[in-house]
Amino acid sequence: MTAPKSVKNTSSLNLILLLGVLLSSIAYFPLNRMAQHGHVLTTSLDKHTPFVPIFVIPYMLFLPAFWLMIGYAFISKRLFVKLAVSAIVMYVCSDIVYICFQTLMPRPQLIGHGLPTRLVRLIYSHDRPFNDLPSGHAAAATLFGLYFLAIKHRWRVPLAVFSLTVIAATVYIKQHSVIGALGGVLLASASWMGVSYVLGRREC
């Protein structure tokens, strides 16, 4: 007994979208370089924002949490199309900005040898200080919170708080400027709302 054609088409579409999310997200890495000169977007607000290395913990925990969310949505099919298309739009728009308007985030001199500081050093050593605007972490964390709120997950409140903590972490560990983090939040919100408007309110 073969699966209905509509089911096969849906499965194929979901696989294509999953691949699209993966490819559009990893484009960040070759674009994380300074082509000509990087625009520094830090303001006085950044100068008055302290460096708090303990925030590296939610920052590092987020990437596996994000991909677990993508996997959960893919398997459960709960708003997967809406989530995947929103993520692709978000990543593609980010990549275009990185190409056309490269930004540089000045990093502080790290003092101390505690575990949080060592973890920040690890991040700094593996992630070059470009692609400040929009912050990929802040954008993905916003999408993370919006998704679990939309599906009314029973853990949606603590998960939304976690997403806010991750957004704050991008600024407190000096990985992104306030403008870079805010740009990520706005981009993800616009992507989610725009895709929601196009696809409608139906479960997809």
Summary of the structure (lengths in Angstrom):
residues: 204
radius of gyration: 17.9
end to end distance: 26.0
largest distance: 65.9
contacts: 636
relative contact order: 0.18
helix: 69%
strand: 2%
